[in-house]
Structures are given as structure tokens and as C-alpha cells.
Amino acid sequence: MSSNNLCIHHLIEHQVERTPEKIAVQFEGVALTYRELNARANRLAHFLIAQNIRPDEVVGLQMGRSLDLMVALLGVLKAGAAYVPLDPQYPADRLEYMRADSGARISFTPEDFGSQWEDESDQNPEVPDLFSHNLAHVLYTSGSTGRPKGVEIEHASVVNFIHSLIGILDFSQDEVVVGVTGLTFDIAGLDMYCAWSTGATLILVTRRTVFNGDLLKQALGEHRATLLQTTPITWRALFDAGWTAPEGFKMLCGGEKLPLPLLKDFARQKGRVWNLYGPTETTIWSTAHEITPQDFATGQIVVGRPIANTAIAIVDENLALVPDGEVGEVLIAGEGLARGYRNQPSLTLDKFLSTPGGGRRYRTGDRGRMVHGQCEILGRVDHQIKYHGYRIEPGEIETAICELTGIKECVVALANVGGHDEIIAYLTGTIDPGRLRADLLTLLPTYMVPSHFMTIPFFPQTPTGKVDRKSLPRIPLEVSQ
């Protein structure tokens, strides 16, 4: 296999040969060695191949965190297909849309997983027409049109990411990674693939543990973890629970802006801290910065330099480069770029810009600047918001609210309530907040449902007649929850 045609599972298969009896993944006290994980995934792969699954076809995985989910995603990749995560917690209509839009003719749930391929071969399958430019997975993110959009990521993009991050993080076979991220959030790829490409051990924890700082603190100690990757809100819960990092512990923070108070908490830890940045469309993380004592002293928070085979450009509204230190929109180029948006060629052309030399650049919509080669993110050029690590298009929530209430105008924004960022829905008219929230839960994932609903007599406007979001009223604490 040519080194420039490696797929994700090839890296894992090579590691299986080196450390077959080492624990690859563990969940709720049950573990799979590298040999066992590989063998089970091979059986599923042979079953899928017998179903005439082909490269670039998509297989749905409607499964919660479990060892079976780990087997399933690896088996899908080995069969040459791509997986699309379908979170069982999502509303049924949203899951059905994602399944139909992705074209997944085969989907797995916990109930129909396992028994029908136990007699298949446990040897690595050969898929001669599979190449690194084939799809590895399709991840659905919030869409401004009211429907989620599928981001298509190829093997080559993930392999480039794996090689780069292993080097940046000094990732070794001695790592014990505690995985707190669900498969629908692309950063789970670092936990799984960097671990399984180096011989490290991945410890999955339950959803209850993820959202409870005390339980997560206990899990990190119990498993003698060496690395944790998560968003600022989970780090906050962990520090509030009194956790302190042991010497050498690797702390990875990303998904949204690192707040200054959290930076100060990191400064008190003994371990190493990285701030990471990257949209789903550019494959997990595109930049990384190990925070230094100088950063702690100055309070300046940057996301760092591009990872391998990645380039960052800051441009003005005419897409011309701005001088070092000036603010503009962040564009990303390189190996990590997604193929595009599934079934949305116009949106793909709009966001993935062709360059004269035949390359492409992705318009992130993020405002930033470069200072001595380091990238600093300063907000958005549009209304997209980042909440608990998720990129959310307010238009998708606004569309759902208007459909449910008959209200013609609604504005969704991120606002500070009691010291924490929360999703707020501003409306004109009369609503029942409790009923509206319950109805929204049938259409949207929980993390997209507003925490507060505020009715106002009219929307403030800019001189050009657009809603003046900066002039929306502040949220009093007594506003309906």
C-alpha cells in the first residue's frame, strides 16, 4: 500500500500487528484488545462487502456510545464505505432527514447489530477500488436553511490530521485517553484515531459522566488518564469539581473561544495545555497552540499555527490578503478541506473557493488576525454562533420557531445570562415558553433549543433596515426558562 494512499483503517491495522494484546478501547469495565477490535470490525466489513457496499456509499450508525459503536465505525471503514453518525438522542424527523439525505441504504442500531456476521471472516478485507480520496465519514452540522447539512470528509484529510497531531501532541502508546465526545462531534476523531494509530488506550465514559464534573474527575483518576480533549464548559465543570492535572497531563481545549478565567485555571495546573481551532469543514482541528507561561502572563489567547499541510489566510471583504496584525475573515486551505456539502453543490461552491492554481480555500466565517505567524480568532463575520463546541446557524432555530408559532419574525442569538453564554430567542407576540420548548425538542437536538425566550414589542433596526442584533435587550435573570 503506497504511503500516499493510506486510509484511516490502514494505520490502525498496522498498529494491530505491533500491539495485538494491548487494550484498544474500554467502556463500563469491558475492554477490547487491538486484536479483538480488529477481528470484530473485520467480520462486519465482510458482511457489508457481501451486501455490495461500495466506496463512497454511506452507512448510518444510529448508536449511542458503546464498544459496538467503535466496532461498527471501524468495520464500515474497512468495508470501503463511509459512516454517518445518527445520534439516538436526536428527534426522529431529523434522523430520518439525515438518513435520507446521506443516502444510507444500510443503518445499524443496537438492536440489529452483531449476530448476523459472527460467522464472517476475521481477516482484514481487501477493497481494491478504495483510495485515500474516498469518503471516510459524513457529519451533519446546523444549516441556515432550516435543515442540517452533511460535510463530506475523505480518508486523506483524516490521515493528514492524525500524523500531524500525533507529532504536535507527542502522542505515544503510553497515553490513556478519556473520550467524552460523541461521534456526531468531529473532534471524537482525535480520541479514537490518534489513540489507535499509536497503540494508546481509549477509555469511553458514559453520558452521565461527561456532564458531571465530579464523576469525570473520578474517571480520570480511576483510569490514570494522561490526555483529555474537550470544550471549555466541560473543563470548567472539571475544575469546579476540584480536579487538578497531574504532572505531564495533556489538556486539549477547543470548540469555542477559551475564556480568560479558564486560562487562569489552566495556568494553575501542572500539565501541558493546547488551544485548538478548526471547523468541521477542514477536518477536526486546523491549528494548535501549546499555551506558554508568557500566554498565562499576558492573557493573550491565540489558536496558533496551522497543522501540517494546512495554510491560514486572513482576507478583507474582497478576498485580498490583509497585512499582519489586521483583522479579516479566516480562510483555510490544505489537505484537511472537506470534499464539500452532500447534495448541496451551490453551497459548496460558495464556501469552498477555487484558486487560480487549482487549489481551494474554505471561507470559515470567522474573524481573525495573524500576529507573528500565530492565528487569533476574534468572533464571526456572520450570525453563526458557537455553543458548547457546536457551530449553530441561528436561521435553523428561527425557522423552526416560526413554523411552530406562526410568528413571522424571530431572532436567535447568543447572550450572556448570569455570567454564562446561553442561546436566546427574541420574539414579537405571545407564546407559551414551556410548550414551545417541548415542541422544539421534537425538531432540534437538545443543544440547539434556546435556554430563554424573550418577547419584545419590536426589533431594533440598523439604518439599512436590518435587525440590529447589537441593540437587542439584555436578558434579565427572571426571563422564562
C-alpha positions in Angstrom: 0.0 0.0 0.0 1.5 3.3 -1.1 2.1 5.7 1.8 0.2 8.4 0.0 -2.9 6.2 -0.4 -3.3 5.2 3.2 -6.8 5.1 4.6 -7.6 5.5 8.3 -8.0 1.8 9.0 -4.7 1.0 7.4 -3.0 3.0 10.2 -5.0 1.0 12.8 -4.2 -2.3 11.1 -0.5 -1.6 11.3 -0.8 -0.9 15.0 -2.8 -4.2 15.5 0.3 -6.0 14.2 2.5 -4.3 16.7 0.4 -4.5 19.8 -2.3 -7.1 19.3 -2.9 -7.8 23.0 -2.9 -4.3 24.3 -6.3 -2.7 25.3 -7.5 -0.5 22.5 -10.8 0.6 24.0 -12.8 0.2 27.2 -16.3 1.1 28.3 -18.0 0.4 31.6 -15.4 -2.1 32.7 -15.4 -4.2 29.4 -12.4 -3.9 27.2 -11.3 -4.9 23.6 -7.7 -5.6 22.7 -6.4 -4.3 19.4 -6.7 -7.9 18.1 -10.4 -8.2 19.2 -11.4 -4.8 17.9 -9.8 -5.5 14.6 -11.3 -9.0 14.3 -14.9 -7.9 15.1 -14.6 -5.0 12.7 -13.4 -7.3 10.0 -16.4 -9.6 10.4 -18.7 -6.6 10.0 -16.7 -5.4 7.0 -17.0 -8.8 5.2 -20.8 -8.7 5.9 -21.1 -5.3 4.3 -19.0 -6.3 1.3 -21.4 -9.2 0.8 -24.2 -6.6 0.7 -22.4 -5.0 -2.2 -21.5 -1.9 -0.3 -19.1 0.3 -2.4 -16.6 3.1 -1.7 -18.3 6.4 -1.2 -21.5 4.7 -0.1 -22.7 5.7 3.4 -23.7 3.5 6.3 -25.8 5.0 9.1 -24.8 4.4 12.7 -27.7 5.2 15.0 -26.0 4.0 18.1 -25.0 5.6 21.5 -21.5 5.4 22.9 -20.5 1.7 23.3 -17.9 -0.8 22.2 -20.3 -1.9 19.5 -20.2 1.7 18.1 -16.4 1.5 17.9 -16.5 -1.8 16.1 -19.2 -0.5 13.7 -17.4 2.6 12.6 -14.1 0.7 12.1 -15.9 -2.1 10.2 -17.6 0.4 7.9 -14.3 2.0 7.0 -12.7 -1.4 6.4 -15.5 -2.3 4.0 -14.7 0.8 2.0 -17.8 2.7 3.0 -18.2 6.0 4.9 -20.2 6.3 8.2 -22.7 8.9 9.1 -23.4 9.2 12.9 -27.0 9.3 13.8 -27.3 10.3 17.4 -30.2 8.4 19.0 -31.0 11.4 21.2 -31.9 13.5 18.1 -35.6 14.0 17.1 -37.0 11.2 14.8 -37.7 13.6 12.0 -34.1 15.0 12.0 -32.7 11.4 12.0 -34.9 10.5 9.1 -33.9 13.5 7.1 -30.2 12.8 7.7 -30.6 9.2 6.7 -32.4 10.1 3.5 -30.1 13.0 2.6 -27.0 10.9 3.2 -28.4 8.1 1.0 -27.6 5.5 3.7 -29.3 2.3 2.4 -27.9 0.4 5.4 -28.2 1.6 9.0 -27.3 0.0 12.3 -29.0 0.3 15.7 -28.0 -1.5 18.8 -30.9 -3.9 18.3 -29.8 -5.2 14.9 -26.1 -5.1 15.5 -23.8 -8.1 15.8 -25.3 -11.6 15.3 -25.7 -11.8 11.6 -22.0 -11.5 10.8 -20.4 -13.7 13.5 -19.6 -16.4 11.0 -17.8 -14.0 8.7 -14.0 -14.0 8.3 -12.0 -12.1 10.9 -9.2 -11.4 8.4 -8.5 -7.9 7.0 -10.6 -7.5 3.9 -9.2 -6.3 0.6 -11.0 -3.5 -1.1 -9.0 -2.9 -4.3 -11.0 0.1 -5.5 -10.7 2.0 -2.2 -8.4 5.0 -2.3 -7.5 7.8 0.1 -9.7 10.2 -1.8 -12.8 8.2 -1.0 -15.2 9.3 1.8 -14.5 8.3 5.4 -17.5 9.9 7.0 -20.3 12.4 6.6 -21.0 14.7 9.6 -24.2 16.8 9.7 -23.9 20.3 11.1 -26.5 23.1 11.5 -27.8 24.6 8.3 -29.1 28.2 7.8 -31.9 27.0 5.6 -33.6 25.1 8.4 -32.1 21.7 7.5 -28.7 20.3 8.7 -26.0 20.0 6.0 -23.7 17.0 5.6 -20.0 17.7 5.5 -18.1 15.1 3.4 -14.6 14.2 4.7 -12.2 12.0 2.9 -9.7 9.5 4.3 -6.7 11.6 3.2 -7.8 14.5 5.2 -8.1 12.5 8.4 -4.8 10.7 7.8 -3.1 14.0 7.4 -4.7 15.2 10.7 -3.7 12.0 12.5 0.0 12.3 11.5 0.2 16.0 12.3 -1.5 15.8 15.7 0.5 12.8 16.9 3.6 14.9 16.3 2.2 18.1 17.8 1.0 16.4 21.0 3.9 14.0 21.4 1.3 11.3 21.3 2.6 7.9 22.4 1.5 4.3 23.1 1.5 5.1 26.8 -1.4 7.6 26.5 -4.6 6.8 28.3 -7.2 8.9 26.5 -10.6 9.5 28.2 -13.2 10.1 25.4 -16.0 12.4 26.4 -17.1 13.5 22.9 -20.0 11.9 20.9 -19.4 10.7 17.4 -21.5 13.5 15.9 -18.9 16.0 17.0 -15.9 15.6 14.8 -13.2 16.0 17.5 -14.0 12.5 18.6 -11.8 11.5 15.7 -8.7 12.7 17.6 -9.6 10.5 20.6 -10.1 7.4 18.5 -7.7 7.6 15.6 -4.7 9.2 17.3 -5.0 6.6 20.0 -5.5 3.6 17.7 -2.7 4.7 15.4 -0.1 4.8 18.2 -1.1 1.8 20.5 -2.7 4.0 23.1 -5.8 3.1 25.1 -9.1 4.9 24.7 -11.5 4.9 27.7 -15.1 5.8 26.8 -17.2 7.3 29.6 -21.0 7.4 29.9 -23.0 10.5 29.0 -23.8 10.9 32.7 -20.1 11.1 33.5 -19.5 13.7 30.7 -22.0 16.1 32.2 -20.9 15.7 35.8 -17.6 17.2 36.9 -17.3 15.0 40.0 -17.9 11.8 38.0 -15.5 12.9 35.3 -12.8 13.8 37.9 -13.3 10.3 39.4 -13.0 8.6 36.0 -9.8 10.5 35.1 -8.2 9.3 38.4 -9.5 5.8 38.2 -8.1 5.2 34.8 -4.9 7.1 35.3 -5.7 9.2 32.3 -2.9 11.1 30.5 -5.0 13.1 28.0 -8.4 14.8 27.8 -9.8 16.7 24.9 -13.0 18.7 25.5 -14.7 22.1 25.3 -14.4 25.0 27.7 -17.7 24.2 29.5 -16.5 20.7 30.5 -13.1 22.0 31.6 -15.0 24.5 33.8 -17.1 21.7 35.4 -14.0 19.7 36.0 -12.0 22.5 37.7 -15.1 23.4 39.7 -15.1 19.8 41.0 -11.6 20.3 42.3 -9.7 18.3 39.7 -6.0 19.1 39.3 -3.9 17.8 36.4 -1.0 15.5 37.4 2.5 16.2 36.1 2.6 15.9 32.3 -1.2 15.5 31.8 -2.2 16.8 28.3 -5.2 19.1 28.3 -6.7 19.9 24.9 -9.3 22.8 24.7 -11.3 23.8 21.7 -14.7 24.1 20.0 -15.3 27.7 21.2 -13.3 30.7 22.5 -11.2 29.9 25.5 -12.4 32.3 28.2 -9.8 34.3 30.2 -10.9 32.9 33.6 -10.5 29.4 32.3 -7.0 30.3 31.0 -6.1 31.3 34.6 -7.3 27.9 35.8 -5.2 26.2 33.3 -2.2 28.2 34.5 -2.5 26.6 37.9 -2.2 23.1 36.5 1.0 21.0 36.3 0.2 19.5 32.9 0.5 20.9 29.3 -2.3 22.8 27.7 -3.2 23.2 24.0 -5.7 25.6 22.5 -7.1 24.2 19.2 -9.2 25.6 16.4 -10.9 24.2 13.3 -14.3 24.0 11.6 -15.8 20.6 10.7 -15.2 21.5 7.0 -11.4 21.5 7.5 -11.2 18.1 9.4 -11.3 18.4 13.2 -8.5 20.9 14.1 -6.6 23.1 11.7 -4.4 25.0 14.2 -2.9 24.2 17.5 -1.0 26.2 20.1 0.6 24.9 23.3 -0.1 27.6 25.8 3.1 29.1 27.3 3.9 30.8 30.6 4.0 34.0 28.6 0.4 33.5 27.4 -0.6 33.0 31.0 1.1 36.2 32.0 -0.3 38.3 29.2 -3.7 36.8 28.9 -3.4 36.8 25.1 -5.3 33.8 23.7 -4.3 32.6 20.2 -5.2 29.3 18.4 -1.7 29.0 17.0 -0.1 27.9 13.8 -1.6 25.6 11.1 -1.1 21.9 11.4 0.8 20.0 8.7 -0.2 20.7 5.0 -2.5 23.4 6.1 -2.5 27.2 5.4 -4.3 30.1 7.0 -5.0 33.4 5.2 -6.7 36.5 6.6 -8.6 38.4 3.9 -10.7 41.5 3.5 -14.3 41.7 2.0 -12.7 41.5 -1.5 -10.8 38.3 -0.5 -7.5 40.2 -0.7 -4.8 39.4 2.0 -4.6 41.9 4.8 -1.3 42.9 6.5 -0.1 41.0 9.5 -2.0 42.1 12.6 -5.0 43.4 10.7 -8.5 41.8 11.2 -10.3 40.0 8.4 -12.0 36.7 7.6 -10.1 33.5 8.2 -9.7 31.2 5.1 -8.2 27.8 5.4 -6.5 25.7 2.6 -4.7 22.4 2.5 -5.2 18.6 3.0 -7.9 19.0 5.6 -10.6 20.5 3.3 -13.8 18.6 3.0 -15.0 17.4 -0.4 -18.0 19.7 0.2 -21.6 19.6 1.4 -23.5 16.5 0.5 -26.2 17.2 -2.2 -25.5 20.9 -2.0 -23.3 21.9 -4.9 -24.2 25.6 -4.8 -23.3 25.9 -1.1 -20.1 24.0 -1.7 -19.1 26.5 -4.5 -20.0 29.4 -2.2 -17.9 28.2 0.8 -15.1 26.3 -0.9 -13.4 28.8 -3.2 -11.3 27.8 -6.2 -7.9 29.4 -6.5 -6.0 30.1 -9.8 -3.5 27.3 -9.2 -6.2 24.7 -9.0 -6.4 24.7 -5.2 -9.3 25.5 -2.8 -9.8 27.7 0.2 -12.7 27.4 2.8 -14.4 30.5 4.0 -14.8 29.9 7.7 -16.9 33.0 8.5 -14.6 33.6 11.5 -12.9 36.9 12.1 -9.3 36.8 13.0 -5.8 38.1 12.5 -2.3 36.7 12.2 0.4 38.0 14.6 3.9 36.7 14.0 2.5 33.5 12.4 0.0 32.9 15.2 -3.7 33.0 14.5 -6.1 34.8 16.8 -9.9 34.3 16.5 -12.0 37.3 17.3 -15.6 36.4 16.5 -17.8 35.9 13.5 -18.4 37.9 10.3 -21.9 36.5 10.2 -24.5 35.4 12.8 -23.4 31.9 13.3 -22.8 31.0 17.0 -20.6 28.6 18.8 -22.2 26.9 21.8 -20.7 24.1 23.8 -18.4 23.3 20.9 -21.2 23.2 18.3 -21.4 25.6 15.4 -25.1 26.6 15.1 -26.8 28.5 12.4 -29.4 30.7 14.2 -31.6 30.5 11.0 -32.3 26.8 11.6 -33.7 27.6 15.0 -35.5 30.7 13.8 -37.2 28.7 11.0 -38.4 26.0 13.5 -39.8 28.6 15.9 -41.7 30.4 13.2 -43.2 27.2 11.9 -44.4 26.2 15.3 -45.8 29.5 16.5 -46.9 31.2 13.3 -44.9 34.2 14.4 -43.4 35.9 11.3 -40.2 37.1 12.9 -37.8 35.7 15.4 -34.1 36.4 16.1 -31.9 33.8 17.8 -28.6 35.0 19.3 -26.0 34.1 22.0 -26.2 36.3 25.0 -24.6 36.4 28.5 -27.0 35.4 31.2 -25.7 35.3 34.8 -22.1 35.0 33.6 -22.7 32.2 31.1 -23.4 32.3 27.3 -26.9 31.0 26.5 -29.0 30.7 23.3 -31.8 33.3 23.4 -34.8 33.5 21.2 -36.3 37.0 20.8 -39.9 37.1 19.5 -42.7 39.5 18.9 -46.1 38.1 20.1 -47.4 35.8 22.7 -46.0 32.3 23.3 -46.1 29.6 25.9 -42.4 29.0 26.6 -42.8 25.6 28.1 -44.9 24.3 25.2 -42.6 25.9 22.6 -39.6 24.3 24.2 -41.2 20.9 24.2 -42.3 21.2 20.6 -38.8 22.3 19.6 -37.3 19.2 21.1 -39.2 17.2 18.5 -37.4 19.1 15.7 -34.0 20.0 17.0 -31.2 18.5 19.1 -31.3 19.5 22.7 -28.2 21.7 22.4 -30.0 23.8 19.8 -33.1 24.6 21.8 -32.9 28.1 23.3 -32.5 28.4 27.1 -34.6 31.5 27.2 -37.4 33.1 25.2 -37.9 36.8 25.4 -40.9 38.7 23.8 -40.2 42.2 22.7 -42.6 44.8 21.1 -40.4 45.3 18.1 -36.9 44.5 16.7 -34.4 47.3 16.7 -33.1 48.2 13.2 -30.0 49.4 11.6 -30.1 52.4 9.2 -30.3 49.9 6.3 -33.4 48.3 7.8 -31.8 45.1 9.1 -32.3 43.8 12.6 -29.7 45.5 14.9 -28.6 42.5 16.9 -26.2 44.6 19.0 -29.2 46.6 20.3 -31.3 43.6 21.3 -32.2 44.0 25.0 -30.1 42.3 27.7 -31.7 39.2 29.3 -32.9 39.7 32.9 -32.4 36.6 35.1 -36.1 36.3 35.6 -36.9 35.7 31.9 -38.7 32.5 31.3 -36.5 29.4 31.4 
